[in-house]
Amino acid sequence: MLFSGKDLQKMIVPLFLEQLFVMFVGIADTLVVSYAGEAAVSGVSLVNQFNTIFLYLFTALASGGAVIISQYIGRKDSDNAGKSASQLLMLGTVFSLLLAVLVLAGNEGMLRLLFGRVEDSVMDACVTYLKISAYSYPALAIYNAGAAVYRSLGKTNVTMYISVLSNIVNVVGNVIGVFVLHAGVEGVAWPSLMARMFSAVAITILCFQKKNEVVYQREWIFTWDKVCLRRIWNVAIPNGVENGIFQLVKVALSSIVALFGTYQIAANGVAQSIWSLAALAGVAMGPAFITVIGQCMGNKDTQAADYYLTKLSKITLFLSSAWNLLVFILTPLFLQLYALESQTKQLVIWLVLIHNVFNAVAFPFSGALSNGLRAAGDVKFTMYVSVISTVAGRLFLSYLLGIVLQMGVIGIAVAMVCDWVIRAAIFIWRQKSGKWKAFEVI
């Protein structure tokens, strides 16, 4: 199982550009939404926090499918790869429809439980935006299923082009909805739904093309195959649990940050937006690990899998180091866009420095490498390590450093990078131990 440098480049570059484009479009999207009024902005912001939970669930499900599909591709078993892809589409559609029905049935009750007694205008905006968002859950799940197929094939340029077009539809629709139709929160919500539907339809049509090595098979889309679905769940559930715990810890950390002074809260908020940009290189490499290692393990070529785990880790380390350095150099320019006191700006620079140094040297192993281990079937170990490290490391250290030792948001940042270092050390040891080679997922 050989992937040339050119093969890896054709896979990695579109993944990175897709993530970068989505981030910049998100910034433009937020800017347009801000003109819809304060209630609309608040409603969209709060509901997006809620929707993130489901987005992570759909991503976890798609990742489980991608591991299975990649391994069948590596085994040259196109029929079972197509069957697994079809089952993933069916499972994602059914799962997302159930979630959509639940959210539509209990939308306001859920929102009041999560966000308390917000102003009536904000709650009205939340309910409107959530109802329309719920209609898009099936589209999100269907797109993620199709994207898993194309990423498993290494054709990441396809998902990049669809993502670019989808986000253009979203931004243009928002501009029309807000500035032309003056539709408020609905002017923001409907374009998002249309963009997601476009992505779902486009990727599904492509997944039926017979020229591909893996195609959807109609008979398996409407069949409930327990064995195939169990294989997907065995990877998806640990991944979903891990992501769910991580999101809960993020909420808890937000509560801790809220205890600090105003300038620290502001600095943390600005720093997080820059952190998201800095993390792109490491995050974008995750699907590449799943595709390459999954295909190697499907071919039962553990020697090649070991080789590419090391090779991809080195590539991630290089890309992350270069990208984090560039973002840090540009940070003073980013700060010119914010009306902040000099004390706050100085704190932002310190926070970005702490983050970027460790995001460059530790995250490639704590994040991207863990995707490679999952692709090999070592999903429970990565879940246990990530959950324990996130709770006992990040959450406990945040309390200790941030509150007890009164380090404030600096303490939160140090706790975050300690979490990465712990996981990185354990996952490197796990790779070298070779225990991950013994797992079989198909």
VMD Tcl script that draws the C-alpha trace (Angstrom):
set ca {
  {0.00 0.00 0.00}
  {1.92 3.02 -1.27}
  {0.94 6.68 -1.28}
  {3.41 8.86 -3.13}
  {4.29 12.35 -1.99}
  {2.09 13.65 -4.81}
  {-0.84 11.47 -3.65}
  {-0.55 12.85 -0.12}
  {-0.25 16.42 -1.42}
  {-3.40 16.03 -3.57}
  {-5.21 14.82 -0.45}
  {-3.87 17.27 2.15}
  {-3.91 20.61 0.28}
  {-7.69 20.56 -0.48}
  {-8.43 19.56 3.14}
  {-6.49 22.56 4.42}
  {-7.92 25.00 1.87}
  {-11.45 23.80 2.63}
  {-11.00 24.43 6.36}
  {-9.42 27.84 5.69}
  {-12.20 28.91 3.34}
  {-14.93 27.78 5.72}
  {-13.33 29.81 8.50}
  {-13.12 33.01 6.44}
  {-16.69 32.56 5.21}
  {-17.77 32.07 8.82}
  {-16.26 35.44 9.68}
  {-18.08 37.09 6.75}
  {-21.27 35.29 7.75}
  {-21.04 36.63 11.32}
  {-20.46 40.14 9.99}
  {-23.62 40.00 7.85}
  {-25.68 38.54 10.69}
  {-24.63 41.43 12.93}
  {-26.73 43.75 10.73}
  {-29.90 41.72 11.39}
  {-30.20 43.21 14.88}
  {-28.97 42.33 18.36}
  {-31.76 39.82 19.03}
  {-30.98 37.99 15.78}
  {-27.25 37.92 16.52}
  {-27.85 36.59 20.03}
  {-30.33 34.00 18.81}
  {-28.05 32.73 16.05}
  {-25.06 32.63 18.41}
  {-26.89 30.66 21.12}
  {-28.48 28.19 18.71}
  {-25.18 27.60 16.93}
  {-23.72 26.50 20.28}
  {-26.61 24.04 20.57}
  {-26.26 22.88 16.94}
  {-22.55 22.19 17.46}
  {-23.54 19.17 19.56}
  {-25.37 17.61 16.61}
  {-22.67 18.60 14.16}
  {-20.14 16.65 16.23}
  {-22.50 13.65 16.35}
  {-22.87 13.61 12.56}
  {-19.11 14.02 12.17}
  {-18.44 11.15 14.58}
  {-20.86 8.92 12.66}
  {-19.24 9.85 9.34}
  {-15.77 9.22 10.78}
  {-16.88 5.73 11.84}
  {-18.09 5.09 8.32}
  {-14.90 6.53 6.79}
  {-12.74 4.08 8.76}
  {-14.79 1.08 7.55}
  {-14.93 2.32 3.93}
  {-11.19 3.10 3.87}
  {-10.34 -0.38 5.12}
  {-12.49 -2.03 2.46}
  {-10.86 0.16 -0.19}
  {-7.47 -1.01 1.08}
  {-8.67 -4.61 0.78}
  {-9.81 -3.91 -2.84}
  {-13.35 -4.90 -1.83}
  {-15.41 -2.30 -3.68}
  {-18.72 -4.13 -3.14}
  {-18.48 -4.09 0.66}
  {-17.11 -0.54 0.59}
  {-20.20 0.52 -1.40}
  {-22.44 -1.45 0.93}
  {-20.89 0.25 3.98}
  {-21.22 3.67 2.34}
  {-24.91 2.95 1.58}
  {-25.53 1.81 5.14}
  {-23.82 4.94 6.45}
  {-26.14 7.08 4.31}
  {-29.19 5.22 5.61}
  {-28.06 5.34 9.24}
  {-27.15 9.03 9.05}
  {-30.50 9.91 7.46}
  {-32.59 7.97 10.01}
  {-30.55 9.27 12.96}
  {-30.76 12.89 11.79}
  {-34.50 12.67 11.10}
  {-35.12 11.41 14.64}
  {-33.04 14.25 16.09}
  {-34.85 16.79 13.90}
  {-38.26 15.55 15.10}
  {-37.15 15.70 18.74}
  {-35.81 19.24 18.36}
  {-38.88 20.46 16.49}
  {-41.13 18.95 19.17}
  {-39.31 20.44 22.16}
  {-37.42 23.41 20.77}
  {-38.36 26.19 23.20}
  {-38.25 23.90 26.24}
  {-34.74 22.76 25.31}
  {-33.57 26.32 24.74}
  {-34.94 27.59 28.06}
  {-33.33 24.65 29.85}
  {-29.96 25.50 28.28}
  {-30.00 29.28 28.23}
  {-32.39 30.24 31.03}
  {-34.55 33.32 31.00}
  {-33.17 35.30 28.09}
  {-35.15 38.27 26.77}
  {-38.33 37.40 24.86}
  {-37.00 38.91 21.61}
  {-33.86 36.78 21.85}
  {-35.86 33.64 22.66}
  {-38.15 34.28 19.67}
  {-35.08 34.55 17.45}
  {-33.65 31.37 18.99}
  {-36.84 29.39 18.36}
  {-37.15 30.61 14.77}
  {-33.53 29.87 13.96}
  {-33.57 26.46 15.69}
  {-36.73 25.31 13.87}
  {-35.25 26.13 10.47}
  {-31.88 24.65 11.52}
  {-33.57 21.39 12.52}
  {-34.87 21.00 8.96}
  {-31.23 20.96 7.83}
  {-30.06 18.13 10.13}
  {-30.78 15.41 7.53}
  {-28.91 17.45 4.90}
  {-25.92 17.76 7.25}
  {-25.88 14.02 7.93}
  {-26.28 13.13 4.25}
  {-23.45 15.46 3.24}
  {-21.15 14.06 5.93}
  {-21.87 10.51 4.74}
  {-21.00 11.40 1.15}
  {-17.95 13.40 2.20}
  {-16.74 10.33 4.13}
  {-16.87 8.32 0.89}
  {-14.88 10.84 -1.14}
  {-12.32 11.43 1.61}
  {-11.90 7.67 1.97}
  {-11.10 7.58 -1.75}
  {-8.58 10.39 -1.26}
  {-10.62 12.72 -3.52}
  {-10.65 15.60 -1.06}
  {-10.74 18.19 -3.86}
  {-14.40 17.22 -4.46}
  {-15.50 18.04 -0.92}
  {-13.44 21.24 -1.10}
  {-15.28 22.46 -4.24}
  {-18.69 21.57 -2.80}
  {-17.83 23.35 0.44}
  {-16.70 26.47 -1.43}
  {-19.91 26.61 -3.50}
  {-22.09 25.85 -0.48}
  {-20.56 28.62 1.58}
  {-20.92 31.10 -1.27}
  {-24.62 30.19 -1.46}
  {-24.88 30.78 2.29}
  {-23.17 34.19 2.31}
  {-24.99 35.49 -0.78}
  {-28.28 34.25 0.66}
  {-27.57 36.00 3.96}
  {-26.80 39.27 2.17}
  {-30.10 39.06 0.27}
  {-32.07 37.95 3.33}
  {-30.69 40.68 5.60}
  {-30.09 43.67 3.32}
  {-32.68 43.14 0.55}
  {-35.56 41.27 2.17}
  {-34.93 42.61 5.71}
  {-36.08 39.21 6.99}
  {-34.08 39.30 10.22}
  {-33.20 35.92 11.68}
  {-35.16 34.09 8.96}
  {-33.04 35.88 6.37}
  {-30.04 34.20 7.97}
  {-31.58 30.78 8.66}
  {-33.07 29.91 5.27}
  {-29.84 30.47 3.29}
  {-28.03 28.11 5.70}
  {-30.69 25.47 5.05}
  {-30.43 25.95 1.27}
  {-26.61 25.75 1.38}
  {-26.72 22.51 3.36}
  {-29.33 21.03 1.02}
  {-27.17 21.95 -1.97}
  {-24.18 20.17 -0.40}
  {-26.24 17.08 0.41}
  {-27.75 16.80 -3.09}
  {-24.43 17.46 -4.84}
  {-22.39 14.89 -2.89}
  {-25.17 12.28 -3.12}
  {-25.40 12.58 -6.92}
  {-21.62 12.18 -7.13}
  {-21.69 9.11 -4.86}
  {-24.01 7.35 -7.33}
  {-21.56 7.77 -10.23}
  {-20.55 4.32 -11.48}
  {-17.07 5.46 -12.50}
  {-16.04 5.68 -8.84}
  {-14.39 2.81 -7.01}
  {-17.04 3.13 -4.27}
  {-20.66 3.94 -5.14}
  {-23.97 4.00 -3.30}
  {-26.01 0.84 -3.85}
  {-29.78 1.44 -3.79}
  {-30.64 -1.97 -2.38}
  {-28.37 -1.41 0.65}
  {-29.67 2.11 1.33}
  {-33.05 0.57 2.19}
  {-31.69 -2.44 4.11}
  {-30.88 -2.68 7.83}
  {-27.73 -4.82 8.02}
  {-26.89 -5.31 11.70}
  {-23.34 -6.58 11.11}
  {-22.36 -3.67 8.86}
  {-24.02 -1.08 11.10}
  {-22.36 -2.53 14.19}
  {-18.96 -2.02 12.56}
  {-19.75 1.64 11.95}
  {-21.13 2.12 15.48}
  {-18.08 0.46 17.04}
  {-15.96 3.32 15.73}
  {-18.55 6.10 15.80}
  {-19.77 5.70 19.40}
  {-16.37 6.07 21.14}
  {-15.63 9.02 18.87}
  {-19.01 10.58 19.69}
  {-18.53 10.07 23.44}
  {-15.09 11.65 23.27}
  {-16.40 14.69 21.36}
  {-19.40 14.99 23.67}
  {-17.26 15.06 26.81}
  {-14.97 17.61 25.17}
  {-17.93 19.91 24.44}
  {-19.20 19.62 28.04}
  {-15.73 20.51 29.36}
  {-15.66 23.53 27.03}
  {-18.93 24.72 28.58}
  {-17.48 24.24 32.07}
  {-14.36 26.16 31.11}
  {-16.50 29.02 29.81}
  {-18.06 29.21 33.27}
  {-14.59 29.37 34.85}
  {-13.45 32.11 32.46}
  {-16.58 34.11 33.33}
  {-15.24 34.40 36.92}
  {-12.27 36.50 35.81}
  {-12.07 40.23 35.11}
  {-13.62 41.84 32.04}
  {-10.33 42.39 30.24}
  {-9.37 38.73 30.73}
  {-12.73 37.55 29.36}
  {-12.32 39.83 26.34}
  {-8.72 38.68 25.77}
  {-9.76 35.03 25.97}
  {-12.56 35.56 23.44}
  {-10.25 37.26 20.93}
  {-7.49 34.70 21.51}
  {-9.91 31.84 20.84}
  {-10.79 33.24 17.42}
  {-7.07 33.36 16.57}
  {-6.54 29.89 18.06}
  {-9.18 28.51 15.68}
  {-7.22 29.86 12.74}
  {-3.91 28.55 14.11}
  {-5.33 25.05 14.64}
  {-6.34 24.61 10.99}
  {-3.25 22.70 9.88}
  {-3.53 20.03 12.57}
  {-7.31 19.68 12.21}
  {-7.15 19.39 8.40}
  {-4.70 16.48 8.64}
  {-7.17 14.30 10.59}
  {-9.11 12.93 7.56}
  {-5.82 12.21 5.75}
  {-4.75 9.93 8.62}
  {-8.09 8.08 8.47}
  {-7.88 7.51 4.71}
  {-4.24 6.43 4.53}
  {-4.06 4.31 7.69}
  {-7.51 2.84 7.06}
  {-6.50 1.66 3.59}
  {-3.21 0.23 4.87}
  {-4.95 -1.69 7.66}
  {-7.66 -2.91 5.29}
  {-4.87 -4.36 3.16}
  {-3.42 -5.94 6.35}
  {-0.18 -4.05 5.67}
  {0.69 -3.03 9.24}
  {4.24 -2.18 8.23}
  {2.97 0.40 5.75}
  {0.49 1.70 8.33}
  {3.32 2.20 10.83}
  {5.41 3.93 8.17}
  {2.60 6.34 7.23}
  {1.69 7.06 10.86}
  {5.24 8.35 11.27}
  {5.36 10.07 7.87}
  {2.01 11.84 8.28}
  {2.95 12.88 11.84}
  {6.12 14.50 10.48}
  {4.14 16.27 7.75}
  {1.62 17.49 10.33}
  {4.43 18.67 12.61}
  {6.04 20.64 9.77}
  {2.79 22.17 8.49}
  {1.57 23.02 12.00}
  {4.87 24.62 12.96}
  {4.98 26.78 9.83}
  {1.30 27.74 10.04}
  {1.31 28.52 13.78}
  {4.43 30.66 13.34}
  {2.76 32.59 10.51}
  {-0.42 33.15 12.54}
  {1.58 34.35 15.54}
  {3.54 36.81 13.37}
  {0.24 38.14 12.00}
  {-1.44 38.38 15.42}
  {-0.47 42.05 16.02}
  {-2.12 42.86 12.66}
  {-5.28 40.95 13.63}
  {-5.41 42.92 16.88}
  {-5.60 46.16 14.91}
  {-9.14 45.12 13.97}
  {-10.23 45.10 17.63}
  {-10.86 48.14 19.83}
  {-9.02 46.77 22.85}
  {-6.96 48.31 25.64}
  {-3.19 47.78 25.43}
  {-3.31 45.54 28.52}
  {-5.87 43.29 26.82}
  {-3.88 43.12 23.59}
  {-0.74 42.16 25.48}
  {-2.62 39.34 27.21}
  {-3.97 38.13 23.84}
  {-0.40 37.91 22.47}
  {0.70 35.82 25.48}
  {-2.30 33.51 25.08}
  {-1.64 33.05 21.35}
  {2.05 32.40 22.01}
  {1.29 29.66 24.56}
  {-1.31 28.08 22.28}
  {0.68 28.23 19.04}
  {3.90 26.79 20.42}
  {2.15 23.69 21.71}
  {-0.35 23.49 18.88}
  {2.68 23.22 16.60}
  {4.64 20.58 18.55}
  {2.08 18.64 20.64}
  {-1.27 18.77 18.82}
  {0.00 16.86 15.73}
  {0.37 13.85 18.05}
  {-2.51 14.45 20.48}
  {-5.00 15.21 17.70}
  {-4.02 14.09 14.20}
  {-2.10 10.95 15.28}
  {-5.09 9.80 17.33}
  {-7.13 9.73 14.10}
  {-4.60 7.30 12.68}
  {-4.96 5.02 15.69}
  {-8.76 5.16 15.35}
  {-8.47 4.27 11.67}
  {-6.57 1.15 12.74}
  {-9.46 0.23 15.05}
  {-7.84 1.34 18.33}
  {-10.91 3.42 19.19}
  {-11.57 2.54 22.83}
  {-8.02 3.28 23.94}
  {-8.02 6.70 22.23}
  {-11.42 7.45 23.77}
  {-10.35 6.54 27.32}
  {-7.11 8.53 27.04}
  {-8.82 11.60 25.55}
  {-11.69 11.64 28.05}
  {-9.46 11.14 31.11}
  {-6.91 13.67 29.88}
  {-9.62 16.23 29.09}
  {-11.37 15.90 32.46}
  {-8.45 15.13 34.83}
  {-5.97 17.21 32.88}
  {-7.65 20.18 31.22}
  {-10.63 20.70 33.54}
  {-8.88 20.00 36.87}
  {-5.75 21.97 35.95}
  {-7.89 24.87 34.72}
  {-9.52 25.07 38.15}
  {-6.19 24.65 39.95}
  {-4.16 27.09 37.86}
  {-6.89 29.54 36.91}
  {-8.75 29.88 40.22}
  {-6.69 28.41 43.07}
  {-3.32 29.77 41.89}
  {-5.05 32.87 40.45}
  {-3.38 32.64 37.03}
  {-6.64 33.53 35.30}
  {-6.96 32.82 31.57}
  {-3.22 32.13 31.37}
  {-3.87 29.19 33.68}
  {-6.68 27.98 31.38}
  {-4.30 28.12 28.39}
  {-1.56 26.26 30.27}
  {-4.07 23.56 31.28}
  {-5.13 23.19 27.65}
  {-1.58 22.62 26.39}
  {-0.86 20.24 29.30}
  {-3.80 18.17 28.07}
  {-2.23 18.06 24.58}
  {1.20 17.10 25.94}
  {-0.25 14.27 28.06}
  {-2.20 12.83 25.15}
  {0.68 13.29 22.72}
  {3.08 11.36 24.97}
  {0.59 8.49 25.44}
  {-0.35 8.24 21.74}
  {3.32 8.25 20.66}
  {3.94 5.44 23.16}
  {0.88 3.61 21.85}
  {2.14 3.83 18.28}
  {5.60 2.57 19.23}
  {4.12 -0.30 21.28}
  {2.49 -1.72 18.16}
  {-0.62 -2.81 20.10}
  {-2.85 -0.92 17.68}
  {-1.85 -3.38 14.92}
  {-3.87 -6.20 16.50}
  {-7.32 -4.65 15.94}
  {-9.74 -5.62 13.18}
  {-12.79 -3.57 12.26}
  {-13.88 -5.47 9.12}
}
mol new
graphics top color blue
foreach p $ca { graphics top sphere $p radius 0.5 }
foreach p [lrange $ca 0 end-1] q [lrange $ca 1 end] { graphics top cylinder $p $q radius 0.2 }
display resetview
